[in-house]
């Protein structure tokens, strides 16, 4: 029995093929995400039964439950969902573009660039009353510009008759260290209350997320996800290498610029609202690749689902594992991601 199914319109003008295994894995991970969402909405300082959570979501819950779920927990869960998906998609297409399994937005400095501009934004536009003098809605733009700038600098410095994976990683790590130093400097120069806020934010946390944050991050991530999904053939062509991609008609440099814009947009928007949650862009695509292979038509949505599960699960652990104290989600993703990165380095060394 064939693993692939082909659908055609009656006049055969349009057709598409999908992998049954990939569809099953995507549906399975969707169910896992929904279950985790329900569990996360139930667990906290006050436990709410999952059935009561479902009633509350449909507008039939108790007033106290509605306050806890709709006001406190739902925005946090949705920001975690979109942040994880954004980081995972960003890492997946970045790995495809440069053909390097060690690439991710945080490791090569893209999220660091977003972090610098966000901390600078908080430092420059805070008044003596500890309030922002401009709308917080400008913060995602600041994060995007910082991420884009670092992305293009890394790409430019790494390019010499093509991109060398080792050169890109080394330059990315170096620029990432530079962004950390600049971030610390801007935190020191800014208001002291912003330094504490920025330090927690840089670790990666969705604590304090509001419906305003959801309204800002959701449309950006959804739109960029759809653009990325429509561009999956361009990413597939990049994985073939420069000469072979050109031979099949791919516009190599134009497609790389497009992919880099999508990558920086996803990473920059995520960092603006969830901080520097590390290693999700590295781990999620690898996990997805083991399940559905390297075709980006299936890899992109599955990576998004796994990334959302990782961040939402890390946030759940951060809220409950050391209660009443709360640990940022980025601590848990780094605890898992750092050993995973070492494992990938060791694996790459053995292959070479």
C-alpha distance (Angstrom), angle and dihedral (degrees) to the residues before:
residue distance angle dihedral
X1 . . .
X2 3.80 . .
X3 3.78 117.5 .
X4 3.81 91.5 -147.4
X5 3.79 128.1 73.7
X6 3.80 124.0 -160.6
X7 3.80 124.1 -153.9
X8 3.81 122.3 -166.7
X9 3.77 133.8 -178.7
X10 3.80 118.2 -118.1
X11 3.80 93.6 -99.7
X12 3.84 92.0 42.0
X13 3.79 91.1 -123.5
X14 3.81 91.8 126.8
X15 3.77 131.2 30.8
X16 3.77 137.1 161.1
X17 3.76 136.3 -175.0
X18 3.77 128.4 -147.4
X19 3.78 135.1 -173.8
X20 3.79 112.8 -117.6
X21 3.82 91.5 -149.2
X22 3.80 91.1 52.7
X23 3.81 91.6 49.8
X24 3.82 90.3 50.2
X25 3.82 92.1 50.3
X26 3.80 92.4 47.7
X27 3.81 91.6 49.7
X28 3.81 91.2 46.0
X29 3.82 93.1 50.9
X30 3.80 89.7 46.4
X31 3.81 88.8 56.6
X32 3.83 90.4 47.6
X33 3.81 90.2 51.0
X34 3.80 92.8 49.4
X35 3.81 91.1 48.2
X36 3.80 91.6 48.9
X37 3.81 89.6 47.8
X38 3.79 90.3 54.0
X39 3.82 93.1 46.5
X40 3.80 92.1 47.3
X41 3.80 90.9 50.7
X42 3.80 89.4 51.7
X43 3.80 100.6 47.7
X44 3.78 124.7 71.3
X45 3.78 140.9 91.7
X46 3.79 86.2 -40.3
X47 3.80 117.2 35.5
X48 3.80 116.9 -135.2
X49 3.79 118.6 -168.0
X50 3.83 112.6 -112.4
X51 3.81 91.2 -122.3
X52 3.78 89.4 54.1
X53 3.81 88.8 48.4
X54 3.80 90.0 55.3
X55 3.80 91.0 49.1
X56 3.80 89.8 49.8
X57 3.80 92.1 50.0
X58 3.80 89.1 55.2
X59 3.81 91.8 48.0
X60 3.80 99.8 -103.0
X61 3.82 101.1 102.4
X62 3.78 132.1 110.6
X63 3.83 116.5 -82.1
X64 3.82 91.5 -113.6
X65 3.81 92.1 50.3
X66 3.78 91.1 48.0
X67 3.80 90.4 53.8
X68 3.81 93.1 50.1
X69 3.80 97.2 42.9
X70 3.80 103.4 33.4
X71 3.80 97.9 38.3
X72 3.80 105.4 29.7
X73 3.79 111.5 22.1
X74 3.81 107.6 27.9
X75 3.85 97.1 59.9
X76 3.80 90.1 47.4
X77 3.81 93.0 50.3
X78 3.79 94.0 46.1
X79 3.81 93.1 49.2
X80 3.83 88.7 49.4
X81 3.81 90.0 49.8
X82 3.81 95.4 50.7
X83 3.81 93.1 40.1
X84 3.80 92.9 53.1
X85 3.79 92.2 45.5
X86 3.81 92.4 48.6
X87 3.79 94.6 49.8
X88 3.81 92.8 45.7
X89 3.80 94.6 50.0
X90 3.80 90.7 45.4
X91 3.80 91.5 52.6
X92 3.81 93.2 45.1
X93 3.80 96.6 54.2
X94 3.81 91.8 40.9
X95 3.80 90.4 55.1
X96 3.80 89.6 49.1
X97 3.79 94.7 48.5
X98 3.79 96.2 52.6
X99 3.82 97.3 27.6
X100 3.78 91.2 -127.9
X101 3.82 120.4 129.8
X102 3.83 90.5 -160.4
X103 3.79 93.8 61.6
X104 3.78 121.1 109.8
X105 3.81 133.7 146.7
X106 3.81 94.5 -105.3
X107 3.82 97.5 44.2
X108 3.82 95.7 51.7
X109 3.80 94.3 42.4
X110 3.81 104.5 -103.8
X111 3.80 93.9 120.8
X112 3.81 88.1 42.7
X113 3.80 89.3 58.7
X114 3.79 90.0 51.0
X115 3.80 89.5 48.1
X116 3.81 93.3 53.7
X117 3.78 93.8 52.3
X118 3.81 93.9 45.3
X119 3.81 92.7 50.9
X120 3.81 89.2 45.6
X121 3.81 88.5 49.8
X122 3.81 91.3 52.8
X123 3.80 92.3 46.2
X124 3.81 97.7 47.0
X125 3.78 99.5 41.4
X126 3.82 100.8 45.7
X127 3.79 119.0 104.4
X128 3.80 130.7 -152.1
X129 3.81 90.2 -87.4
X130 3.82 91.0 61.0
X131 3.81 91.7 -110.3
X132 3.78 129.8 124.3
X133 3.81 113.3 -107.6
X134 3.82 91.6 -154.0
X135 3.78 131.1 48.0
X136 3.80 116.9 -81.0
X137 3.80 86.0 -132.5
X138 3.81 87.8 80.8
X139 3.80 91.6 62.2
X140 3.84 96.1 82.5
X141 3.81 88.9 53.9
X142 3.81 89.9 52.4
X143 3.80 90.4 49.4
X144 3.81 91.9 48.0
X145 3.81 92.7 50.3
X146 3.80 91.4 50.1
X147 3.79 92.9 47.2
X148 3.81 92.1 46.2
X149 3.80 92.6 49.1
X150 3.82 92.8 51.2
X151 3.79 91.6 43.9
X152 3.79 93.8 54.5
X153 3.81 92.5 43.0
X154 3.80 90.9 53.0
X155 3.81 91.0 46.4
X156 3.81 93.1 47.6
X157 3.81 95.5 47.6
X158 3.81 92.6 44.5
X159 3.79 95.9 51.1
X160 3.78 118.2 98.0
X161 3.80 113.7 141.1
X162 3.78 85.3 -28.2
X163 3.77 133.3 -23.6
X164 3.78 117.1 -57.7
X165 3.83 109.7 -149.6
X166 3.80 93.1 -147.4
X167 3.80 92.1 47.3
X168 3.80 91.5 49.1
X169 3.80 93.2 50.2
X170 3.82 93.2 47.7
X171 3.81 94.1 46.3
X172 3.79 90.8 44.3
X173 3.79 92.8 51.3
X174 3.81 90.5 47.3
X175 3.80 93.1 50.7
X176 3.80 90.0 44.0
X177 3.81 88.7 57.2
X178 3.81 89.5 48.7
X179 3.81 91.5 52.1
X180 3.81 90.1 51.0
X181 3.80 90.1 53.7
X182 3.83 92.1 48.0
X183 3.79 90.8 47.0
X184 3.80 91.2 53.2
X185 3.81 90.7 48.1
X186 3.81 93.2 51.5
X187 3.81 90.3 47.0
X188 3.81 89.3 54.0
X189 3.81 93.0 47.5
X190 3.80 94.7 46.0
X191 3.82 128.8 74.0
X192 3.81 112.8 -60.7
X193 3.81 93.3 -123.6
X194 3.81 88.9 55.6
X195 3.83 90.8 51.2
X196 3.79 91.7 59.9
X197 3.79 90.9 45.3
X198 3.80 92.3 47.7
X199 3.81 93.2 47.7
X200 3.80 92.0 55.7
X201 3.78 90.6 43.2
X202 3.82 93.6 51.1
X203 3.79 90.4 56.2
X204 3.79 88.2 59.3
X205 3.77 121.8 -104.8
X206 3.80 139.1 159.4
X207 3.79 93.1 -160.7
X208 3.78 111.3 133.0
X209 3.80 94.9 22.3
X210 3.80 113.8 160.4
X211 3.78 137.1 -165.0
X212 3.81 87.6 -100.6
X213 3.81 88.5 61.4
X214 3.80 90.3 49.0
X215 3.80 91.6 50.2
X216 3.81 90.0 52.7
X217 3.80 102.1 41.2
X218 3.82 99.3 38.4
X219 3.83 100.5 63.2
X220 3.81 93.2 42.8
X221 3.82 94.6 50.8
X222 3.82 92.9 42.7
X223 3.81 93.5 49.8
X224 3.82 93.2 45.9
X225 3.82 90.1 46.0
X226 3.82 90.5 54.3
X227 3.81 91.8 47.4
X228 3.81 89.6 48.9
X229 3.79 92.4 48.5
X230 3.81 90.6 50.6
X231 3.82 88.6 51.1
X232 3.81 96.6 50.7
X233 3.82 92.5 113.2
X234 3.80 89.5 56.9
X235 3.81 90.0 54.2
X236 3.81 90.8 46.3
X237 3.81 88.7 54.3
X238 3.82 91.0 51.2
X239 3.80 90.8 57.3
X240 3.83 89.6 60.5
X241 3.79 92.9 65.6
X242 3.78 131.6 -110.7
X243 3.80 102.6 -72.4
X244 3.79 96.3 42.3
X245 3.81 92.0 44.6
X246 3.80 90.2 53.4
X247 3.79 91.1 47.6
X248 3.82 91.6 59.7
X249 3.79 92.0 49.6
X250 3.80 101.8 -97.2
X251 3.82 118.1 153.9
X252 3.78 93.3 -130.5
X253 3.80 104.5 -171.1
X254 3.81 95.2 35.5
X255 3.79 91.1 50.9
X256 3.81 91.6 47.8
X257 3.79 91.0 53.6
X258 3.82 90.1 49.3
X259 3.81 92.0 49.2
X260 3.80 91.4 47.5
X261 3.82 90.9 51.3
X262 3.80 90.6 50.6
X263 3.81 91.3 46.4
X264 3.78 94.6 49.9
X265 3.80 92.6 43.2
X266 3.80 92.1 53.7
X267 3.81 94.4 43.8
X268 3.80 95.0 42.5
X269 3.80 94.4 49.8
X270 3.79 91.7 47.1
X271 3.80 93.7 49.9
X272 3.80 90.5 49.3
X273 3.80 92.1 61.8
X274 3.81 106.4 23.4
X275 3.79 103.4 28.1
X276 3.78 126.7 -135.3
X277 3.81 101.1 -26.1
X278 3.78 100.3 175.5
X279 3.80 136.0 -142.0
X280 3.82 97.4 7.3
X281 3.81 89.9 109.8
X282 3.80 88.5 52.5
X283 3.81 101.2 43.9
X284 3.80 104.1 38.3
X285 3.84 97.6 57.9
X286 3.82 91.0 47.9
X287 3.79 91.7 51.3
X288 3.80 90.8 47.0
X289 3.81 92.3 47.4
X290 3.80 90.5 56.2
X291 3.81 89.4 55.5
X292 3.82 104.0 41.2
X293 3.79 106.5 13.6
X294 3.79 126.7 -123.3
X295 3.82 102.0 -51.7
X296 3.79 105.5 118.7
X297 3.78 94.5 -149.5
X298 3.81 87.5 76.0
X299 3.80 98.6 20.9
X300 3.81 95.7 63.6
X301 3.84 98.6 55.5
X302 3.81 93.2 39.1
X303 3.81 91.5 49.5
X304 3.80 88.9 51.1
X305 3.81 91.3 52.8
X306 3.81 93.7 47.1
X307 3.81 91.7 46.3
X308 3.81 90.5 51.9
X309 3.82 90.1 49.1
X310 3.82 92.0 50.1
X311 3.81 95.3 50.9
X312 3.79 94.7 40.6
X313 3.80 90.6 48.2
X314 3.81 92.0 47.4
X315 3.80 90.1 50.5
X316 3.81 90.9 49.5
X317 3.81 90.4 52.1
X318 3.79 90.7 46.3
X319 3.80 91.3 54.2
X320 3.80 97.9 44.1
X321 3.82 112.4 22.6
X322 3.81 96.0 72.6
X323 3.80 100.2 22.4
X324 3.00 130.2 -160.5
X325 3.82 84.3 28.9
X326 3.78 117.9 66.7
X327 3.80 125.3 -140.6
X328 3.83 120.7 -158.6
X329 3.79 115.1 -108.3
X330 3.81 90.3 -123.6
X331 3.81 90.6 66.7
X332 3.81 91.4 61.8
X333 3.81 95.7 43.5
X334 3.82 89.4 50.1
X335 3.81 91.2 48.0
X336 3.80 89.5 57.1
X337 3.81 97.8 31.9
X338 3.82 100.5 51.9
X339 3.85 94.6 59.3
X340 3.82 88.9 42.0
X341 3.81 90.1 54.5
X342 3.82 90.5 50.7
X343 3.81 89.1 49.8
X344 3.82 90.8 52.9
X345 3.81 91.0 48.8
X346 3.80 90.2 51.2
X347 3.79 91.2 47.3
X348 3.80 92.0 49.7
X349 3.81 90.1 49.1
X350 3.80 91.8 54.0
X351 3.80 91.9 48.5
X352 3.79 92.1 51.1
